[in-house]
Amino acid sequence: MTTPTLAMRVLRAPRASFIGRPTFTVAVLVLAAMTLGAVFAPAIAPYPPDAPDFLAVNAPPSPAHWLGTDGLGRDLLSRLLYGARTALLGPLLVVIGSTAVGMLLGLLAGWRGGWIDAALGRVFDVLFAFPSLLLAIMAVALFGKGLVAPVIAMSIAYAPFVARLTRSLVKAERTRPYVAAYRVAGFGGAFIAFRSVLPNVTPIVGAQSTLNFGYVLAELAGLSFLGLGVQPPTPDWGAMINEAQAGIVGGHFLPAIVPAVAVVIAVVAVNIIGEELSDRIGGGAPA
Amino acid sequence: MAAAQAAAGSGAHGRFTGAGLRRVAGKLGGLALTLFLASLLVFFSRFLVPGDPVSFLLRGRKPSAEAVAQVTAQYGLDLPPWQQYLDWVVGALHGDFGRSLQFRQDVATVIGDRLPVTLMLVVMAGIGIAVVGVGAGIVAALNRGKALDRVTLIGLTVLSAIPSFVGSIVLISVFAVQLGWFPTFGSGDGFGDMVYHLVLPSIALAIVFVVLVGKVTRSSMVEQLGREHVEVATSRGLKRGTVIRRHVFRNALGPILTVSGVLVAGLIVASTIVEAAFGLSGIGSLLVQSVDRLDFPVVQAIVMFVVTAFVVVNAVVDVLEPVIDPRSAAGAGAR
């Protein structure tokens, strides 16, 4: 099998995709709106996130409460806006953390090869056997509830995927003429690896890491849904669904459906952006 | 010349079996090493927590002299760490994971009681994923480039964005509460009742995973459809259905099987969320409950169980692949 050179992959025309340009634009706008909503929640939200309105408990949408209220009479729109903060910040930290760690280890394995490569490969194999959500739950069991331990655990869980991709790209880069040219010019291995090889593989790895964002978002929300992540009364999409669960049997669907729809919209938007980015930049199948 | 050919043939055959056996042995060695390293991680993770191990294990409980003595004895906390690990691993190999702190029962008994629900849930979801995912992949591949292909792909992408907790609450809201077709809670008694209770949970569990199998099936089928041997089979006048079944799908099965192996651990872990949503008492909800009640021995045992399931299933898939598709064995032998 012939692998196209990196330059060809980057320069080549975007792959034909069923995602059109308008869809991509809409996805970017949606995510931008969610981010702005999260950042400026205190300014935009019509109510404080934990202010109860005892006259409107489990209220349907109305001019006073655009998305209705939950079982304690708290405004769902306000909680949704505040909840976006933890819902989006957690995955962002995991993607940054796993990409940084994964790229460094991948660069080390691919550049040095030999026993370092073999040892790291073994470590990755072991980590692959721990599904990310399981590692996050174990971290909670060790260090207590909240977002800190799960975010660190998931950064570790996702790092091997990034590292494998980086390693294979770096291995391909190593044999390319420009690396030999640098060597002839007298540059050291570390300099070449960090200053020229790393920047060359970054776009592809970055695009693939974007695709992880959606998975992490869903998993962290799931963790809060289980009651192990963000703790009530702090508004968080997953925690909101957890709190609203009891109401479902009584026919009060809105407090659970509203944050659930927000999760789905965020995941769809991020996945569309991630797939479009990897299509434009190239780099083969997701790791 | 005929003799030379026969000799070469038998030689190749002998090499194939030898390579095959060596491959299986290598896989088993890799499996054992991975499990060993994973057990180190699971056991020694406890040592990452700063502070006194007795107070870590007894968080939230009254550190009575009796409880302290029990935990110290169970974990051998007065022994050196490697001795503690050895005792734990030897016990685990014999099915003894110590005693649960919350139930005052053996961990193995506690897990054994809840295993059937989770296994049933995973099996039902697995069947659903296989049928819908492979079906959608085949439909898309046979219509590639046409509207039906695009619709199927978009449908799969949308499904992939529905996390299991969202699927759960929507299914409960619509089919259990509003329509009343299914129970909202519990796992039922007896086999038939259990299957009935697990219909909605298994759908909620399956949704996210259908996309993986669907996309792999599609791309694997598309690749095979473009192969020469398929054209030859078609030009020989074989019926299209026969060509698809015998020449395309059979050859496309390898990647589908591989991705299915990867799914197993994901399904067990995701069932945690579904079990919590539907109030099922499986090992997933037991895991959450044990984290919640600071019952670390149970957490350790369940984590080790899931990791073992993942590693073993993938090794089995790896070993089975050449049986289903002899080309991959020949390829491994030639290398």
Chai-1 contact restraints between the chains, C-beta under 6 A:
chainA,res_idxA,chainB,res_idxB,connection_type,confidence,min_distance_angstrom,max_distance_angstrom,comment,restraint_id
A,F18,B,R150,contact,1.0,0.0,6.0,A-B,restraint_1
A,F18,B,L153,contact,1.0,0.0,6.0,A-B,restraint_2
A,D125,B,T34,contact,1.0,0.0,6.0,A-B,restraint_3
A,V126,B,T34,contact,1.0,0.0,6.0,A-B,restraint_4
A,V126,B,L37,contact,1.0,0.0,6.0,A-B,restraint_5
A,V126,B,A38,contact,1.0,0.0,6.0,A-B,restraint_6
A,A129,B,A38,contact,1.0,0.0,6.0,A-B,restraint_7
A,A129,B,V307,contact,1.0,0.0,6.0,A-B,restraint_8
A,A129,B,F310,contact,1.0,0.0,6.0,A-B,restraint_9
A,A129,B,V311,contact,1.0,0.0,6.0,A-B,restraint_10
A,P131,B,A265,contact,1.0,0.0,6.0,A-B,restraint_11
A,P131,B,G266,contact,1.0,0.0,6.0,A-B,restraint_12
A,P131,B,V269,contact,1.0,0.0,6.0,A-B,restraint_13
A,L133,B,V269,contact,1.0,0.0,6.0,A-B,restraint_14
A,L134,B,V269,contact,1.0,0.0,6.0,A-B,restraint_15
A,L134,B,V306,contact,1.0,0.0,6.0,A-B,restraint_16
A,M138,B,V303,contact,1.0,0.0,6.0,A-B,restraint_17
A,V140,B,V291,contact,1.0,0.0,6.0,A-B,restraint_18
A,A141,B,V291,contact,1.0,0.0,6.0,A-B,restraint_19
A,A141,B,V299,contact,1.0,0.0,6.0,A-B,restraint_20
A,L142,B,S45,contact,1.0,0.0,6.0,A-B,restraint_21
A,L142,B,V49,contact,1.0,0.0,6.0,A-B,restraint_22
A,A218,B,P163,contact,1.0,0.0,6.0,A-B,restraint_23
A,G222,B,P163,contact,1.0,0.0,6.0,A-B,restraint_24
A,G222,B,F165,contact,1.0,0.0,6.0,A-B,restraint_25
A,G222,B,I273,contact,1.0,0.0,6.0,A-B,restraint_26
A,F225,B,F165,contact,1.0,0.0,6.0,A-B,restraint_27
A,L226,B,A276,contact,1.0,0.0,6.0,A-B,restraint_28
A,L226,B,V288,contact,1.0,0.0,6.0,A-B,restraint_29
A,L228,B,V291,contact,1.0,0.0,6.0,A-B,restraint_30
A,I248,B,I172,contact,1.0,0.0,6.0,A-B,restraint_31
A,I248,B,S173,contact,1.0,0.0,6.0,A-B,restraint_32
A,V249,B,T184,contact,1.0,0.0,6.0,A-B,restraint_33
A,F253,B,S173,contact,1.0,0.0,6.0,A-B,restraint_34
A,A256,B,I169,contact,1.0,0.0,6.0,A-B,restraint_35
A,A260,B,V166,contact,1.0,0.0,6.0,A-B,restraint_36
A,A260,B,I169,contact,1.0,0.0,6.0,A-B,restraint_37
A,V263,B,V166,contact,1.0,0.0,6.0,A-B,restraint_38
A,V264,B,A161,contact,1.0,0.0,6.0,A-B,restraint_39
A,V264,B,I162,contact,1.0,0.0,6.0,A-B,restraint_40
A,V264,B,V166,contact,1.0,0.0,6.0,A-B,restraint_41
A,V267,B,A161,contact,1.0,0.0,6.0,A-B,restraint_42
A,V268,B,A161,contact,1.0,0.0,6.0,A-B,restraint_43
